[in-house]
Amino acid sequence: PSVVAVRVEQAPLTRSSTPFDEFLGLNGKRPDARERRGSGTAFVVDASAGLLVTTSFVVADATSIEIVLDDERAVPATVVAADEDTQLAVLRVDAAALRGLT
């Protein structure tokens, strides 16, 4: 199977408010709260169906997922299933993007 890169974006971590938040007008929003980014790898297990397998912690709480092919194309992906016991997740992409991969 082919190996591809996985890039994810995750929502900012929520931080607990402090008594100073109201005083500073932050209303529980921290100015340093940025979207988090992560990366990993996935294996193409069925190119004709657009199915890949990765570790579940790579895509946990992701707001967007894309795979990056060896020709630098980035393709959006969705989680089909995730299992915390085995720590595996199945992703799906448009199968046309995986033509030529095995």
N, C-alpha and C positions, 0 to 999 in steps of 0.2 A: 504493500500500500504506500501511497504518497504521503509525505508529511508537509503540512502547511502551517503557517503562523496564524495565531489567533490574537486579535486585539479587542479589548473590551473597555467600555466606559461604565462606571458605576456611580450611583447617586452619592453626594457628599455624606459623610458620617454626620449623624446628628449629635450635637454636643449639648450637654445639660446647661441650662441657663444659670446664671449667677445673679445675685442681688444687683450687681453693677449693670447688667444688661438693660434693665428698665431705665436706670439712671442715664445710661449712655444712649438710650433710644434704639438699642439693637433689637428689642422684642424677640429675643431668643435666636436671632440670626447672627452668626459670626461672620465677620468680613473675610476670614481666611477659609471659609467653607467652599472648596472647589470640587468639581466633579473628579472622581478618582479614575485613573487609567491603569490597566493591567495587560499582561500578555502571557501567552503560552503557546503550545503547539497542539495540533490535532492530526489524526490519521484519517485519510480518506478510505472508508471501508466499502463504499458502494458508490462509485462515481456516477453511474447511470441513474441512481435515485437521489444523488446529492447528499449522501449521509457521511458524517464524520464522527469520530469519537475523540473526546478530550477528557481531562480530569474535571470533576464537577466544581472544584473550588475556583478554577479559572473563570467560569461563567456565572458563579453564584452572585446573585443580586445585580446582574448586569442590566444596564439600561439600553445598551446597544452592543452588538457583537458583529465583528467582521473577520473574515479570513483573508489572508494575504497569500496569493499564489506566487510561485517562483518568478513569474514575469512581472511582479509588482502590482498586479490587479488586486483591488480590494473588493470583496463580495460580501454583502450582508448575510448574516446567518441567524437562525432562530434555534432555541433549545426545544428539542422534541421530547426528551426525557432526561431525568437526572436521578441518580441513585446515590444517596449519601453513604450507604453501607460499603459499596464497592468504589466509591469516589469517582464514578464515571458519568459522563454526560454525552448524549447523542445530539448532534447539531444537524440542521438541514440548510442547504443552500440551493440556489437555482442550479439544476443539474447541467444546464448548458455551459455554465462557467467552468465545469470540471472536465469538459471534453478533452480527451487525450491523456487524462490521468488514470492510473490504475491503482 
